[in-house]
Amino acid sequence: MLEPLLRIYRSTVFRLSIIAAALFVASSFVVLGYIYYATVTTRVNAIDAELETELSEFEDIFKSGGANAVNQIAITRILSPSSPNLYLFQNGVNPATSNLEGDPITDTPRGPNETIQFIFEVRNSKTGLGSGVYHRARGRYQVLAPTTVIFVGRDVELIVTAAERVQRALLIAMLIAGTLGIISGAYVSSRFARRIEKFNKLATDIQGGDFKRRAPVTNSGDELDDLARHLNGMLDHIDRLMSAMRYAGDSIAHDLRSPLTRLRTSLEATATQVKDPQARDALFDAADNANELLGTFESVLRIARLEAGDRRELLVNVDPKQLIDDLAELYEPSCEEVGLSFQSNIEGGHMIAADRGLLSQAVSNLLENAIKYTPEGGQIHLNLRKAKSGRVEISVSDDGPGIPAEQRQRVKERFVRLEQSRSLPGTGLGLSLVQAVADLHRANFELSESDIADSGLKAKLIFPRVKK
């Protein structure tokens, strides 16, 4: 369930789409923020400035005419239908002159020249009584004398309502932009990922030796089509080179195999006719060397054919248990002959796509390597099981000298033999053949520390899951 979502999240196109959506949200925030400033903040600042100016006027009137003059001006402005302000004049114990219900100064205490935000009941213009409608307002007050205070306010309900609408619009715009960005990013990345997946499948098939595969071209004229055309041109060139090299290799093998076979036959026939024991032994040794050379030729050609993917069409779904059981039965006596302990743990019911002959050859090579390099008294384990990932694992473990970690990839190459192996017979092609078989089966061939001893080696063939 989570894997498709994680795949989309890891997509470069999805991340770029999210970045584009984030930039759009940021730009929306800047634009709407400017609109908010232009329509709300600027207007509120202007109102505060007007209130401050009017308070200064009342202060000048108080200095020149006293409290009565201030009271008269306040009454005049309260009664004026063109005045948008709210007033409250308090002078000692006298009743306050006001067009407000309540006292915003005491209800919302602030210092002089500080803006007070409060709620007031709007009066009916005809009756002068409360209408039951409440608006938000802001105002300031000025202390004219110890018992004399003038307060001036302004109804800002429309401005605050506009501000709230702008804020909601800003929030909704960001949510819409973010949501559409995620949806469009997921859609575009899924389309892009499907095309990229085709390229990945192509690379996997080419790596497995299917050089006839080509990248799909949609004729859309986009960058991926250009990449597909260049990639197909490169693959065509590689295919021609591989065909030429395969033809040259087959020709060389055909031309040399027959003379070597005749040489071996001639040496063996001559050895049977020679009476001198030393000469006869020398001829038989030469025949064995020619036979070993023929075997090396066969191994090299087999690896080349496997790397070319010539036998992939022969892979069928099989349960390898019977095959591994046969190999265990075959190699257990060989281990006992050289003083080795052999154990097997072979589970059934695990299907893999395999060529039985090639799989048998690969596991046989691993077992023969383990027998060759494990000292007398050691132990060898052959296992077939299902790994935690659900893939099928065939492994051969021993407690021999092992292979240093930095050399484990190198020994899979052709003709590579470590210094400690030089004294033992071999050509350095055994693990190369196993790697070629693994590649043909799209399996992983891994070398790691042994799981049965501190020293030793564990060789694993890990096959992909297949449907039964």
C-alpha positions, 0 to 999 in steps of 0.5 A: 500500500505504501510502496506506490506512495513512496515511489511517487514521493521519491520521483524527481518530477513529483518533487519538482511539482511540489516545489512549483506548488510551493512557489505558487503558494508563496507567490499567492501569499505575497500577492494576497498579503499585499492586497491585505496591506493595501485594503486593510492595514493602510486603511486602519493606519489612516484611521489611527492617524485621523483619531490621533489628529482629532485627539490633538484638536480636543487637547488644543480646545481644552487648553484654550476653552477648558472642559466646557468647550471640549464638551460642546464640541463633543456634543456637536460632533455626536449630533452631526450625521456626517461624523463617523466617530464615536465619542466619550467625554468624562469630566469629573463626576459629571455625567459623561457625554457619549454616543457609546453604551458602556466605557471602553476605557475601563472595559479595555484598559490601555495607556494614552496613545494606545489603540483600544479594540472594543465592541459596541452596540450600534444605535438606531439612527431614528430612536437613538436607542440600541439596535441589538447589532454589535460592531467592532471598533478601535479608538484612543483616549487622551487625559486632558486633566486628572479627572478629564478624559476624551475618547475618540473611536471609529467603527471598523466593522466593514474593514475587519470583515474585509480583512477576514475575507482576505485572510480566508481567501489567502488560506483557501488559495494556499490550500487549493494551490497546495492540493492541486500541486500535490495532485498534479505532481502525482499525476505527472510523476506517475506518467513520467514514472511509467516511461522511466520504468520502461527505460529501467526494464530495458536496462534490466533486459539488456544487462541480462543479455537481451540485446534485441530490446529497444527503448519505446519512442512515442513520437511526442518530440520531448526529451525522453523521445530524444533520449530513447532515439540516442539510446536505441542507436547506441544499442544498435551499435553495441549489438553489431559489435557483440554479433561480430565478437560472437562470430569471431569467438565461435570461429576461433573456437571452431578452428581451434577445437578440432586441432586440439581434439586431434592433438589429444587423441594423437597423444593418447594413441601414441602413448599407448604404443610407446614402451618407454614408461617415462615417455608414455607418462609424458605423453599422457600428461600432454594429453591431459593438458590438451584436455584441460585446455579444451575444457577451458575453451568450453567454459569460456564459450559457455560463459560468453553464450550465457552473457549473450542471453542465448538460453533465456527462452529456456527458463521455466518455473520449477521447484528447485528442491528435487534438483538440490536434493540430487546435488546434496546426495551426489556431493555428500559422499565426495565430502566424506571422502576428503574428511568434510562434514556435509549438511543440507537444509532444503525447503520445498514449495518455492518456485523460481524461473530457471534452466535446470541444467544451468542451475545444476552447473552453478550450484555444482561449481559452488559445492566444488569450490567449497570442497576444494578450499575447505581443510580436512575436518571442516564443514559444508552446508547446502541450503534452499530457503525463502528469504525475508524479502520473499525471494528464493535463496540457494546458498553454500557455506563453508568454514574454510579460509574465505575470501577477503571482502575487498576481493569478493567482486573481483573473483567473479571475473574470468581467470581471476585466482587469489594468491592462496589458490595458485597451488590448487588446480583450476582456471579461475572460471568457476565463479565467472560461470556462476555469475553468468548463470545468475545474470541469465536468471536475473538472480543476485550472486553474493559472497559474504562471511560464512554463517557457520564459523568465524572464518569461511565463505557463504555463496548465495544465489538469490532468485526473484519471486515468480507466480506459481 
